[in-house]
Amino acid sequence: MTRIGGKIVRPGAVVEGYVEVDGPAILSVEAAGGAGDDIVVPGFVDLHCHGGGGHTFTTGDVESARGAAAFHLGHGTTTMLASLVSSPFELMRDATVAYRPLVEAGVIGGVHYEGPYLSGVRCGAQNPEFLRDPSIKELTELIELGSVRLVTIAPELPGALEAIGFLRERGVAAAVGHTDATYEQTLAGVAAGATVGTHLFNGMRPPHHREPGPVIGLLSSPVVCELVADNIHLHPGMLGFAARTAGPDKSALVTDAIDATGMADGTYDLGGQQVVVADRVARLVRDGSIAGSTLTMDEALRNTVAAGIGLAGAVAMASTTPARVLGLSDQVGALEAGLRADLVVLDADLHVKRVMRSGRWIE
């Protein structure tokens, strides 16, 4: 039995007390005085991550994927998706097969395809060489491999609405992203079954008062909007605005991190394209587009609180809401009796002190 004391962040509240852990599960959460100044939060859940610590998810290399997951675990991310970028079908298939043992072992929570079914106009740092229209044939083969949890699709593409509906029917979350869709096309994607907006504002037609576009369409819909809270993808004022507008139940903090996260400035690769990182900002060499981030989830939490979002709401965005997107609310995402003992102990400044996963401290 392990007892962890401090300010416990539970859904909608911060309560001083203790989390009692028995084996891999939370036994109880009880209010009590004198529990200390540490802040105890549920393990973070990252829906969108390409790598970190010098390791990448984008190539299908198992040891590299293991290293990336371990790096982010040290920053409090106890559940994460391995995000691929736009790639040939063969790489998507081979990576999904390669990562299945990692999913079965709980190292990663599944695979996210950020592409290749994206808008060429709004592809950002995605490699335009690999972009193509949604393919039910490809998706059928990929989903049968068993590890696919999320697919980003531009809803205006030919066959996109059919593909979104196909994913919904098979229990895979569909996200609207990297899109030049109109407001109406965005709503059509949501009506077809999309439940996520991939990094809101980024890789999207910008809002206009006569053509609201995907940003307003997603904020107005019952979908969860990803927010890259690195103060680079989004100005802190825009981060606060989006989070307050959507609310913590419809906002998910994501890192969109690449292998350069936690590493020195220099030259890196993303989907076969050269990326230069300088002063934490990653950009494509070919056109200067922002190319993912060097963000970790603990920093995203700090930035969100600094942007004016209350701690309980920010923690919901980092843990509870993304867990619900993945259908894992009965396992992770909150500090409640019976859930898996995934938690992060933070100091008063929200820096990580210790991480526990499945009842075991990460050394």
Contacts in CASP RR format, 6 or more apart in sequence:
PFRMAT RR
TARGET T0000
AUTHOR 0000-0000-0000
METHOD contacts of the structure
MODEL  1
MTRIGGKIVRPGAVVEGYVEVDGPAILSVEAAGGAGDDIVVPGFVDLHCH
GGGGHTFTTGDVESARGAAAFHLGHGTTTMLASLVSSPFELMRDATVAYR
PLVEAGVIGGVHYEGPYLSGVRCGAQNPEFLRDPSIKELTELIELGSVRL
VTIAPELPGALEAIGFLRERGVAAAVGHTDATYEQTLAGVAAGATVGTHL
FNGMRPPHHREPGPVIGLLSSPVVCELVADNIHLHPGMLGFAARTAGPDK
SALVTDAIDATGMADGTYDLGGQQVVVADRVARLVRDGSIAGSTLTMDEA
LRNTVAAGIGLAGAVAMASTTPARVLGLSDQVGALEAGLRADLVVLDADL
HVKRVMRSGRWIE
1 20 0 8 1.000
1 21 0 8 1.000
1 22 0 8 1.000
1 27 0 8 1.000
2 20 0 8 1.000
2 21 0 8 1.000
2 22 0 8 1.000
2 356 0 8 1.000
2 359 0 8 1.000
3 18 0 8 1.000
3 19 0 8 1.000
3 20 0 8 1.000
3 21 0 8 1.000
4 18 0 8 1.000
4 19 0 8 1.000
4 20 0 8 1.000
4 21 0 8 1.000
4 38 0 8 1.000
4 40 0 8 1.000
4 343 0 8 1.000
4 345 0 8 1.000
4 356 0 8 1.000
5 17 0 8 1.000
5 18 0 8 1.000
5 19 0 8 1.000
5 35 0 8 1.000
5 36 0 8 1.000
5 38 0 8 1.000
5 40 0 8 1.000
6 16 0 8 1.000
6 17 0 8 1.000
6 18 0 8 1.000
6 35 0 8 1.000
6 36 0 8 1.000
6 37 0 8 1.000
6 38 0 8 1.000
6 39 0 8 1.000
6 40 0 8 1.000
7 14 0 8 1.000
7 15 0 8 1.000
7 16 0 8 1.000
7 17 0 8 1.000
7 35 0 8 1.000
7 36 0 8 1.000
7 37 0 8 1.000
7 38 0 8 1.000
7 39 0 8 1.000
7 40 0 8 1.000
8 14 0 8 1.000
8 15 0 8 1.000
8 16 0 8 1.000
8 17 0 8 1.000
8 18 0 8 1.000
8 19 0 8 1.000
8 29 0 8 1.000
8 35 0 8 1.000
8 40 0 8 1.000
8 335 0 8 1.000
9 39 0 8 1.000
9 40 0 8 1.000
9 41 0 8 1.000
9 42 0 8 1.000
9 311 0 8 1.000
9 312 0 8 1.000
9 315 0 8 1.000
9 335 0 8 1.000
10 29 0 8 1.000
10 312 0 8 1.000
10 334 0 8 1.000
10 335 0 8 1.000
10 336 0 8 1.000
11 312 0 8 1.000
11 316 0 8 1.000
11 320 0 8 1.000
11 334 0 8 1.000
11 336 0 8 1.000
12 312 0 8 1.000
12 313 0 8 1.000
12 316 0 8 1.000
13 312 0 8 1.000
14 39 0 8 1.000
14 311 0 8 1.000
14 312 0 8 1.000
15 31 0 8 1.000
16 31 0 8 1.000
16 32 0 8 1.000
16 33 0 8 1.000
16 34 0 8 1.000
16 35 0 8 1.000
16 36 0 8 1.000
17 29 0 8 1.000
17 30 0 8 1.000
17 31 0 8 1.000
17 32 0 8 1.000
17 33 0 8 1.000
17 34 0 8 1.000
17 35 0 8 1.000
18 29 0 8 1.000
18 30 0 8 1.000
18 32 0 8 1.000
18 35 0 8 1.000
19 26 0 8 1.000
19 28 0 8 1.000
19 29 0 8 1.000
19 40 0 8 1.000
19 335 0 8 1.000
19 341 0 8 1.000
19 343 0 8 1.000
20 26 0 8 1.000
20 27 0 8 1.000
20 28 0 8 1.000
20 29 0 8 1.000
20 30 0 8 1.000
21 27 0 8 1.000
21 341 0 8 1.000
21 356 0 8 1.000
21 359 0 8 1.000
23 341 0 8 1.000
23 359 0 8 1.000
24 340 0 8 1.000
24 341 0 8 1.000
24 358 0 8 1.000
24 359 0 8 1.000
24 360 0 8 1.000
25 338 0 8 1.000
25 339 0 8 1.000
25 340 0 8 1.000
25 341 0 8 1.000
25 359 0 8 1.000
26 335 0 8 1.000
26 336 0 8 1.000
26 337 0 8 1.000
26 338 0 8 1.000
26 339 0 8 1.000
26 340 0 8 1.000
26 341 0 8 1.000
27 337 0 8 1.000
27 338 0 8 1.000
28 337 0 8 1.000
29 335 0 8 1.000
29 336 0 8 1.000
29 337 0 8 1.000
37 347 0 8 1.000
37 348 0 8 1.000
38 345 0 8 1.000
38 346 0 8 1.000
38 347 0 8 1.000
38 353 0 8 1.000
39 311 0 8 1.000
39 345 0 8 1.000
39 346 0 8 1.000
39 347 0 8 1.000
39 348 0 8 1.000
39 350 0 8 1.000
40 335 0 8 1.000
40 343 0 8 1.000
40 344 0 8 1.000
40 345 0 8 1.000
40 346 0 8 1.000
41 301 0 8 1.000
41 315 0 8 1.000
41 318 0 8 1.000
41 319 0 8 1.000
41 335 0 8 1.000
41 343 0 8 1.000
41 344 0 8 1.000
41 346 0 8 1.000
42 315 0 8 1.000
42 319 0 8 1.000
42 320 0 8 1.000
42 332 0 8 1.000
42 333 0 8 1.000
42 334 0 8 1.000
42 335 0 8 1.000
42 339 0 8 1.000
42 342 0 8 1.000
42 343 0 8 1.000
42 344 0 8 1.000
43 76 0 8 1.000
43 77 0 8 1.000
43 78 0 8 1.000
43 79 0 8 1.000
43 318 0 8 1.000
43 319 0 8 1.000
43 332 0 8 1.000
43 333 0 8 1.000
43 342 0 8 1.000
43 343 0 8 1.000
43 344 0 8 1.000
43 355 0 8 1.000
43 357 0 8 1.000
44 75 0 8 1.000
44 76 0 8 1.000
44 77 0 8 1.000
44 78 0 8 1.000
44 79 0 8 1.000
44 253 0 8 1.000
44 297 0 8 1.000
44 298 0 8 1.000
44 301 0 8 1.000
44 318 0 8 1.000
44 319 0 8 1.000
44 344 0 8 1.000
45 77 0 8 1.000
45 78 0 8 1.000
45 79 0 8 1.000
45 80 0 8 1.000
45 252 0 8 1.000
45 318 0 8 1.000
45 319 0 8 1.000
45 322 0 8 1.000
45 323 0 8 1.000
45 326 0 8 1.000
45 328 0 8 1.000
45 332 0 8 1.000
45 333 0 8 1.000
46 72 0 8 1.000
46 77 0 8 1.000
46 79 0 8 1.000
46 80 0 8 1.000
46 81 0 8 1.000
46 253 0 8 1.000
46 254 0 8 1.000
46 255 0 8 1.000
46 297 0 8 1.000
46 322 0 8 1.000
47 80 0 8 1.000
47 81 0 8 1.000
47 112 0 8 1.000
47 150 0 8 1.000
47 196 0 8 1.000
47 226 0 8 1.000
47 252 0 8 1.000
47 254 0 8 1.000
47 322 0 8 1.000
47 325 0 8 1.000
47 326 0 8 1.000
48 81 0 8 1.000
48 83 0 8 1.000
48 112 0 8 1.000
48 114 0 8 1.000
48 198 0 8 1.000
48 199 0 8 1.000
48 226 0 8 1.000
48 254 0 8 1.000
48 255 0 8 1.000
48 256 0 8 1.000
49 57 0 8 1.000
49 68 0 8 1.000
49 72 0 8 1.000
49 77 0 8 1.000
49 80 0 8 1.000
49 81 0 8 1.000
49 82 0 8 1.000
49 83 0 8 1.000
49 254 0 8 1.000
49 255 0 8 1.000
49 256 0 8 1.000
49 257 0 8 1.000
50 56 0 8 1.000
50 57 0 8 1.000
50 58 0 8 1.000
50 83 0 8 1.000
50 84 0 8 1.000
50 85 0 8 1.000
50 114 0 8 1.000
50 256 0 8 1.000
50 257 0 8 1.000
50 258 0 8 1.000
50 259 0 8 1.000
50 270 0 8 1.000
50 292 0 8 1.000
51 57 0 8 1.000
51 58 0 8 1.000
51 68 0 8 1.000
51 71 0 8 1.000
51 72 0 8 1.000
51 82 0 8 1.000
51 83 0 8 1.000
51 257 0 8 1.000
51 258 0 8 1.000
51 259 0 8 1.000
51 261 0 8 1.000
52 67 0 8 1.000
52 68 0 8 1.000
52 71 0 8 1.000
52 72 0 8 1.000
52 257 0 8 1.000
52 258 0 8 1.000
52 259 0 8 1.000
52 260 0 8 1.000
52 261 0 8 1.000
52 262 0 8 1.000
52 263 0 8 1.000
53 67 0 8 1.000
53 68 0 8 1.000
53 71 0 8 1.000
53 259 0 8 1.000
53 260 0 8 1.000
53 261 0 8 1.000
53 262 0 8 1.000
53 263 0 8 1.000
54 68 0 8 1.000
54 71 0 8 1.000
54 259 0 8 1.000
54 260 0 8 1.000
54 261 0 8 1.000
54 262 0 8 1.000
54 263 0 8 1.000
55 64 0 8 1.000
55 65 0 8 1.000
55 66 0 8 1.000
55 67 0 8 1.000
55 68 0 8 1.000
55 71 0 8 1.000
55 259 0 8 1.000
56 64 0 8 1.000
56 65 0 8 1.000
56 68 0 8 1.000
56 258 0 8 1.000
56 259 0 8 1.000
56 269 0 8 1.000
57 64 0 8 1.000
57 65 0 8 1.000
57 68 0 8 1.000
57 82 0 8 1.000
57 83 0 8 1.000
57 84 0 8 1.000
57 95 0 8 1.000
57 99 0 8 1.000
58 83 0 8 1.000
58 84 0 8 1.000
58 85 0 8 1.000
58 87 0 8 1.000
58 270 0 8 1.000
58 271 0 8 1.000
59 91 0 8 1.000
59 95 0 8 1.000
60 84 0 8 1.000
60 91 0 8 1.000
60 94 0 8 1.000
60 95 0 8 1.000
60 98 0 8 1.000
60 99 0 8 1.000
61 98 0 8 1.000
62 98 0 8 1.000
62 99 0 8 1.000
62 101 0 8 1.000
62 102 0 8 1.000
64 259 0 8 1.000
65 82 0 8 1.000
65 98 0 8 1.000
65 99 0 8 1.000
65 102 0 8 1.000
65 107 0 8 1.000
65 108 0 8 1.000
66 102 0 8 1.000
66 107 0 8 1.000
68 82 0 8 1.000
68 259 0 8 1.000
69 80 0 8 1.000
69 82 0 8 1.000
69 102 0 8 1.000
69 107 0 8 1.000
69 108 0 8 1.000
71 261 0 8 1.000
71 262 0 8 1.000
72 80 0 8 1.000
72 255 0 8 1.000
72 257 0 8 1.000
72 296 0 8 1.000
72 297 0 8 1.000
73 355 0 8 1.000
73 357 0 8 1.000
73 362 0 8 1.000
74 352 0 8 1.000
74 355 0 8 1.000
74 362 0 8 1.000
75 296 0 8 1.000
75 297 0 8 1.000
75 298 0 8 1.000
75 299 0 8 1.000
75 352 0 8 1.000
75 355 0 8 1.000
76 296 0 8 1.000
76 297 0 8 1.000
76 298 0 8 1.000
76 344 0 8 1.000
76 352 0 8 1.000
76 355 0 8 1.000
77 255 0 8 1.000
77 296 0 8 1.000
77 297 0 8 1.000
78 332 0 8 1.000
78 342 0 8 1.000
78 344 0 8 1.000
78 355 0 8 1.000
78 357 0 8 1.000
79 109 0 8 1.000
79 323 0 8 1.000
79 326 0 8 1.000
79 328 0 8 1.000
79 332 0 8 1.000
79 333 0 8 1.000
79 342 0 8 1.000
80 108 0 8 1.000
80 109 0 8 1.000
81 108 0 8 1.000
81 109 0 8 1.000
81 110 0 8 1.000
81 111 0 8 1.000
81 112 0 8 1.000
81 149 0 8 1.000
81 150 0 8 1.000
81 326 0 8 1.000
82 95 0 8 1.000
82 99 0 8 1.000
82 102 0 8 1.000
82 108 0 8 1.000
82 109 0 8 1.000
82 110 0 8 1.000
82 111 0 8 1.000
82 112 0 8 1.000
83 111 0 8 1.000
83 112 0 8 1.000
83 113 0 8 1.000
83 114 0 8 1.000
83 256 0 8 1.000
84 91 0 8 1.000
84 92 0 8 1.000
84 95 0 8 1.000
84 111 0 8 1.000
84 112 0 8 1.000
84 113 0 8 1.000
84 114 0 8 1.000
84 115 0 8 1.000
85 114 0 8 1.000
85 115 0 8 1.000
85 125 0 8 1.000
85 126 0 8 1.000
85 127 0 8 1.000
85 270 0 8 1.000
85 271 0 8 1.000
86 114 0 8 1.000
86 115 0 8 1.000
86 116 0 8 1.000
86 118 0 8 1.000
86 123 0 8 1.000
86 126 0 8 1.000
86 127 0 8 1.000
86 130 0 8 1.000
86 131 0 8 1.000
86 271 0 8 1.000
87 95 0 8 1.000
87 115 0 8 1.000
87 116 0 8 1.000
87 127 0 8 1.000
87 130 0 8 1.000
87 271 0 8 1.000
88 130 0 8 1.000
89 138 0 8 1.000
92 113 0 8 1.000
92 116 0 8 1.000
92 138 0 8 1.000
92 142 0 8 1.000
93 141 0 8 1.000
93 142 0 8 1.000
93 145 0 8 1.000
95 111 0 8 1.000
96 111 0 8 1.000
96 142 0 8 1.000
96 145 0 8 1.000
96 146 0 8 1.000
96 147 0 8 1.000
96 148 0 8 1.000
97 145 0 8 1.000
99 108 0 8 1.000
99 110 0 8 1.000
99 111 0 8 1.000
99 147 0 8 1.000
100 145 0 8 1.000
100 146 0 8 1.000
100 147 0 8 1.000
102 108 0 8 1.000
103 109 0 8 1.000
103 110 0 8 1.000
103 111 0 8 1.000
103 146 0 8 1.000
103 147 0 8 1.000
109 149 0 8 1.000
109 326 0 8 1.000
110 147 0 8 1.000
110 148 0 8 1.000
110 149 0 8 1.000
111 147 0 8 1.000
111 148 0 8 1.000
111 149 0 8 1.000
111 150 0 8 1.000
112 149 0 8 1.000
112 150 0 8 1.000
112 151 0 8 1.000
112 152 0 8 1.000
113 142 0 8 1.000
113 148 0 8 1.000
113 150 0 8 1.000
113 151 0 8 1.000
113 152 0 8 1.000
114 126 0 8 1.000
114 152 0 8 1.000
114 178 0 8 1.000
114 198 0 8 1.000
115 126 0 8 1.000
115 131 0 8 1.000
115 151 0 8 1.000
115 152 0 8 1.000
115 153 0 8 1.000
115 178 0 8 1.000
116 126 0 8 1.000
116 130 0 8 1.000
116 131 0 8 1.000
116 132 0 8 1.000
117 131 0 8 1.000
117 132 0 8 1.000
117 133 0 8 1.000
117 134 0 8 1.000
117 135 0 8 1.000
117 151 0 8 1.000
117 152 0 8 1.000
117 153 0 8 1.000
117 154 0 8 1.000
117 157 0 8 1.000
117 160 0 8 1.000
117 163 0 8 1.000
118 126 0 8 1.000
118 131 0 8 1.000
118 152 0 8 1.000
118 153 0 8 1.000
118 154 0 8 1.000
118 157 0 8 1.000
118 177 0 8 1.000
118 178 0 8 1.000
118 179 0 8 1.000
119 131 0 8 1.000
119 154 0 8 1.000
119 156 0 8 1.000
119 157 0 8 1.000
119 178 0 8 1.000
119 179 0 8 1.000
119 180 0 8 1.000
119 181 0 8 1.000
120 128 0 8 1.000
120 131 0 8 1.000
120 178 0 8 1.000
120 180 0 8 1.000
121 180 0 8 1.000
122 154 0 8 1.000
122 177 0 8 1.000
122 178 0 8 1.000
122 179 0 8 1.000
122 180 0 8 1.000
122 203 0 8 1.000
122 204 0 8 1.000
122 205 0 8 1.000
123 131 0 8 1.000
123 178 0 8 1.000
123 203 0 8 1.000
124 178 0 8 1.000
124 203 0 8 1.000
124 284 0 8 1.000
124 289 0 8 1.000
124 290 0 8 1.000
125 270 0 8 1.000
125 273 0 8 1.000
125 275 0 8 1.000
125 284 0 8 1.000
125 289 0 8 1.000
125 290 0 8 1.000
125 291 0 8 1.000
125 292 0 8 1.000
126 178 0 8 1.000
127 271 0 8 1.000
127 272 0 8 1.000
127 273 0 8 1.000
133 157 0 8 1.000
133 158 0 8 1.000
133 159 0 8 1.000
133 160 0 8 1.000
134 153 0 8 1.000
134 157 0 8 1.000
134 158 0 8 1.000
134 159 0 8 1.000
134 160 0 8 1.000
134 162 0 8 1.000
134 163 0 8 1.000
135 163 0 8 1.000
136 162 0 8 1.000
136 163 0 8 1.000
136 166 0 8 1.000
139 151 0 8 1.000
139 163 0 8 1.000
139 166 0 8 1.000
139 167 0 8 1.000
140 166 0 8 1.000
142 148 0 8 1.000
143 167 0 8 1.000
143 170 0 8 1.000
143 172 0 8 1.000
148 172 0 8 1.000
149 172 0 8 1.000
149 173 0 8 1.000
149 326 0 8 1.000
150 172 0 8 1.000
150 173 0 8 1.000
150 174 0 8 1.000
150 175 0 8 1.000
150 196 0 8 1.000
150 325 0 8 1.000
150 326 0 8 1.000
151 163 0 8 1.000
151 167 0 8 1.000
151 172 0 8 1.000
151 173 0 8 1.000
151 174 0 8 1.000
151 175 0 8 1.000
152 174 0 8 1.000
152 175 0 8 1.000
152 176 0 8 1.000
152 177 0 8 1.000
152 178 0 8 1.000
152 198 0 8 1.000
153 160 0 8 1.000
153 163 0 8 1.000
153 164 0 8 1.000
153 174 0 8 1.000
153 175 0 8 1.000
153 176 0 8 1.000
153 177 0 8 1.000
153 194 0 8 1.000
154 160 0 8 1.000
154 176 0 8 1.000
154 177 0 8 1.000
154 178 0 8 1.000
154 179 0 8 1.000
154 180 0 8 1.000
154 181 0 8 1.000
155 161 0 8 1.000
155 164 0 8 1.000
155 176 0 8 1.000
155 179 0 8 1.000
155 181 0 8 1.000
155 185 0 8 1.000
155 186 0 8 1.000
155 188 0 8 1.000
155 189 0 8 1.000
155 192 0 8 1.000
155 194 0 8 1.000
156 179 0 8 1.000
156 180 0 8 1.000
156 181 0 8 1.000
156 182 0 8 1.000
156 185 0 8 1.000
160 189 0 8 1.000
160 192 0 8 1.000
161 188 0 8 1.000
161 189 0 8 1.000
161 192 0 8 1.000
162 192 0 8 1.000
163 174 0 8 1.000
164 174 0 8 1.000
164 189 0 8 1.000
164 192 0 8 1.000
164 193 0 8 1.000
164 194 0 8 1.000
165 174 0 8 1.000
165 192 0 8 1.000
165 193 0 8 1.000
167 173 0 8 1.000
167 174 0 8 1.000
167 193 0 8 1.000
168 174 0 8 1.000
168 192 0 8 1.000
168 193 0 8 1.000
173 195 0 8 1.000
173 196 0 8 1.000
173 325 0 8 1.000
173 326 0 8 1.000
174 192 0 8 1.000
174 193 0 8 1.000
174 194 0 8 1.000
174 195 0 8 1.000
174 196 0 8 1.000
175 194 0 8 1.000
175 195 0 8 1.000
175 196 0 8 1.000
175 197 0 8 1.000
175 198 0 8 1.000
175 226 0 8 1.000
176 186 0 8 1.000
176 189 0 8 1.000
176 190 0 8 1.000
176 194 0 8 1.000
176 196 0 8 1.000
176 197 0 8 1.000
176 198 0 8 1.000
176 214 0 8 1.000
176 218 0 8 1.000
176 223 0 8 1.000
177 197 0 8 1.000
177 198 0 8 1.000
177 199 0 8 1.000
177 203 0 8 1.000
177 204 0 8 1.000
177 214 0 8 1.000
178 198 0 8 1.000
178 203 0 8 1.000
178 204 0 8 1.000
179 185 0 8 1.000
179 186 0 8 1.000
179 203 0 8 1.000
179 204 0 8 1.000
179 205 0 8 1.000
179 214 0 8 1.000
180 204 0 8 1.000
180 205 0 8 1.000
181 205 0 8 1.000
181 213 0 8 1.000
181 214 0 8 1.000
182 205 0 8 1.000
182 211 0 8 1.000
182 213 0 8 1.000
183 211 0 8 1.000
183 212 0 8 1.000
183 213 0 8 1.000
183 214 0 8 1.000
183 216 0 8 1.000
183 217 0 8 1.000
185 214 0 8 1.000
186 213 0 8 1.000
186 214 0 8 1.000
186 217 0 8 1.000
186 218 0 8 1.000
186 221 0 8 1.000
187 217 0 8 1.000
187 221 0 8 1.000
190 217 0 8 1.000
190 218 0 8 1.000
190 221 0 8 1.000
190 222 0 8 1.000
190 223 0 8 1.000
194 223 0 8 1.000
195 223 0 8 1.000
195 224 0 8 1.000
195 325 0 8 1.000
196 223 0 8 1.000
196 224 0 8 1.000
196 225 0 8 1.000
196 226 0 8 1.000
196 252 0 8 1.000
196 325 0 8 1.000
197 218 0 8 1.000
197 223 0 8 1.000
197 224 0 8 1.000
197 225 0 8 1.000
197 226 0 8 1.000
198 226 0 8 1.000
199 226 0 8 1.000
199 227 0 8 1.000
199 228 0 8 1.000
199 233 0 8 1.000
199 254 0 8 1.000
199 256 0 8 1.000
200 215 0 8 1.000
200 218 0 8 1.000
200 219 0 8 1.000
200 225 0 8 1.000
200 226 0 8 1.000
200 227 0 8 1.000
200 242 0 8 1.000
201 215 0 8 1.000
201 233 0 8 1.000
201 234 0 8 1.000
201 238 0 8 1.000
201 242 0 8 1.000
202 228 0 8 1.000
202 233 0 8 1.000
202 234 0 8 1.000
202 290 0 8 1.000
204 213 0 8 1.000
204 214 0 8 1.000
204 215 0 8 1.000
205 211 0 8 1.000
205 213 0 8 1.000
205 214 0 8 1.000
205 215 0 8 1.000
206 215 0 8 1.000
207 213 0 8 1.000
207 215 0 8 1.000
207 216 0 8 1.000
212 220 0 8 1.000
218 225 0 8 1.000
219 225 0 8 1.000
219 242 0 8 1.000
219 245 0 8 1.000
219 246 0 8 1.000
222 250 0 8 1.000
223 250 0 8 1.000
224 246 0 8 1.000
224 250 0 8 1.000
224 251 0 8 1.000
224 252 0 8 1.000
224 321 0 8 1.000
224 322 0 8 1.000
224 324 0 8 1.000
224 325 0 8 1.000
225 242 0 8 1.000
225 246 0 8 1.000
225 250 0 8 1.000
225 251 0 8 1.000
225 252 0 8 1.000
226 252 0 8 1.000
226 253 0 8 1.000
226 254 0 8 1.000
227 234 0 8 1.000
227 239 0 8 1.000
227 242 0 8 1.000
227 243 0 8 1.000
227 251 0 8 1.000
227 252 0 8 1.000
227 253 0 8 1.000
227 254 0 8 1.000
227 304 0 8 1.000
227 317 0 8 1.000
228 234 0 8 1.000
228 254 0 8 1.000
228 255 0 8 1.000
228 256 0 8 1.000
228 292 0 8 1.000
228 293 0 8 1.000
228 295 0 8 1.000
228 300 0 8 1.000
229 239 0 8 1.000
229 253 0 8 1.000
229 295 0 8 1.000
229 299 0 8 1.000
229 300 0 8 1.000
229 301 0 8 1.000
229 303 0 8 1.000
229 304 0 8 1.000
229 307 0 8 1.000
230 255 0 8 1.000
230 280 0 8 1.000
230 293 0 8 1.000
230 294 0 8 1.000
230 295 0 8 1.000
230 299 0 8 1.000
230 300 0 8 1.000
230 303 0 8 1.000
231 239 0 8 1.000
231 303 0 8 1.000
232 280 0 8 1.000
232 281 0 8 1.000
232 290 0 8 1.000
232 293 0 8 1.000
233 256 0 8 1.000
233 290 0 8 1.000
233 292 0 8 1.000
233 293 0 8 1.000
234 242 0 8 1.000
236 303 0 8 1.000
236 306 0 8 1.000
236 307 0 8 1.000
237 307 0 8 1.000
239 303 0 8 1.000
239 304 0 8 1.000
239 307 0 8 1.000
240 304 0 8 1.000
240 307 0 8 1.000
240 308 0 8 1.000
240 309 0 8 1.000
242 251 0 8 1.000
243 251 0 8 1.000
243 304 0 8 1.000
243 307 0 8 1.000
243 309 0 8 1.000
243 314 0 8 1.000
243 317 0 8 1.000
244 309 0 8 1.000
247 313 0 8 1.000
248 309 0 8 1.000
248 312 0 8 1.000
248 313 0 8 1.000
248 314 0 8 1.000
248 316 0 8 1.000
248 317 0 8 1.000
248 320 0 8 1.000
248 321 0 8 1.000
249 316 0 8 1.000
249 321 0 8 1.000
250 321 0 8 1.000
251 317 0 8 1.000
251 321 0 8 1.000
252 317 0 8 1.000
252 318 0 8 1.000
252 321 0 8 1.000
252 322 0 8 1.000
252 325 0 8 1.000
253 297 0 8 1.000
253 300 0 8 1.000
253 301 0 8 1.000
253 304 0 8 1.000
253 314 0 8 1.000
253 317 0 8 1.000
253 318 0 8 1.000
253 322 0 8 1.000
254 300 0 8 1.000
254 322 0 8 1.000
255 261 0 8 1.000
255 293 0 8 1.000
255 295 0 8 1.000
255 296 0 8 1.000
255 297 0 8 1.000
255 300 0 8 1.000
256 292 0 8 1.000
256 293 0 8 1.000
256 295 0 8 1.000
257 292 0 8 1.000
257 293 0 8 1.000
257 294 0 8 1.000
257 295 0 8 1.000
257 296 0 8 1.000
258 268 0 8 1.000
258 270 0 8 1.000
258 275 0 8 1.000
258 282 0 8 1.000
258 291 0 8 1.000
258 292 0 8 1.000
258 293 0 8 1.000
258 294 0 8 1.000
259 268 0 8 1.000
259 269 0 8 1.000
260 266 0 8 1.000
260 268 0 8 1.000
260 275 0 8 1.000
260 277 0 8 1.000
260 282 0 8 1.000
260 294 0 8 1.000
261 293 0 8 1.000
261 294 0 8 1.000
261 295 0 8 1.000
261 296 0 8 1.000
262 294 0 8 1.000
262 296 0 8 1.000
263 277 0 8 1.000
263 294 0 8 1.000
265 277 0 8 1.000
265 278 0 8 1.000
265 279 0 8 1.000
266 276 0 8 1.000
266 277 0 8 1.000
266 278 0 8 1.000
267 274 0 8 1.000
267 275 0 8 1.000
267 276 0 8 1.000
267 277 0 8 1.000
267 285 0 8 1.000
268 274 0 8 1.000
268 275 0 8 1.000
268 276 0 8 1.000
268 277 0 8 1.000
268 282 0 8 1.000
269 275 0 8 1.000
270 282 0 8 1.000
270 284 0 8 1.000
270 291 0 8 1.000
270 292 0 8 1.000
273 284 0 8 1.000
273 285 0 8 1.000
273 286 0 8 1.000
273 291 0 8 1.000
274 284 0 8 1.000
274 285 0 8 1.000
274 286 0 8 1.000
275 282 0 8 1.000
275 283 0 8 1.000
275 284 0 8 1.000
275 285 0 8 1.000
275 291 0 8 1.000
276 282 0 8 1.000
276 283 0 8 1.000
276 285 0 8 1.000
277 283 0 8 1.000
277 294 0 8 1.000
280 294 0 8 1.000
281 290 0 8 1.000
281 294 0 8 1.000
282 290 0 8 1.000
282 291 0 8 1.000
282 292 0 8 1.000
282 293 0 8 1.000
282 294 0 8 1.000
283 289 0 8 1.000
283 290 0 8 1.000
283 291 0 8 1.000
284 291 0 8 1.000
297 318 0 8 1.000
298 344 0 8 1.000
298 346 0 8 1.000
298 350 0 8 1.000
298 351 0 8 1.000
298 352 0 8 1.000
300 318 0 8 1.000
301 314 0 8 1.000
301 315 0 8 1.000
301 318 0 8 1.000
301 350 0 8 1.000
302 349 0 8 1.000
302 350 0 8 1.000
302 351 0 8 1.000
304 314 0 8 1.000
304 317 0 8 1.000
304 318 0 8 1.000
305 311 0 8 1.000
305 314 0 8 1.000
305 350 0 8 1.000
309 317 0 8 1.000
319 332 0 8 1.000
319 333 0 8 1.000
319 334 0 8 1.000
320 329 0 8 1.000
320 333 0 8 1.000
320 334 0 8 1.000
322 333 0 8 1.000
323 329 0 8 1.000
323 331 0 8 1.000
323 332 0 8 1.000
323 333 0 8 1.000
323 334 0 8 1.000
330 339 0 8 1.000
331 339 0 8 1.000
331 340 0 8 1.000
332 339 0 8 1.000
332 340 0 8 1.000
332 342 0 8 1.000
333 339 0 8 1.000
333 342 0 8 1.000
335 343 0 8 1.000
340 358 0 8 1.000
340 359 0 8 1.000
341 356 0 8 1.000
341 357 0 8 1.000
341 358 0 8 1.000
341 359 0 8 1.000
342 356 0 8 1.000
342 357 0 8 1.000
342 358 0 8 1.000
342 359 0 8 1.000
343 355 0 8 1.000
343 356 0 8 1.000
344 352 0 8 1.000
344 354 0 8 1.000
344 355 0 8 1.000
344 356 0 8 1.000
345 352 0 8 1.000
345 353 0 8 1.000
345 354 0 8 1.000
345 355 0 8 1.000
345 356 0 8 1.000
346 352 0 8 1.000
346 353 0 8 1.000
347 353 0 8 1.000
354 361 0 8 1.000
354 362 0 8 1.000
355 361 0 8 1.000
355 362 0 8 1.000
356 362 0 8 1.000
END
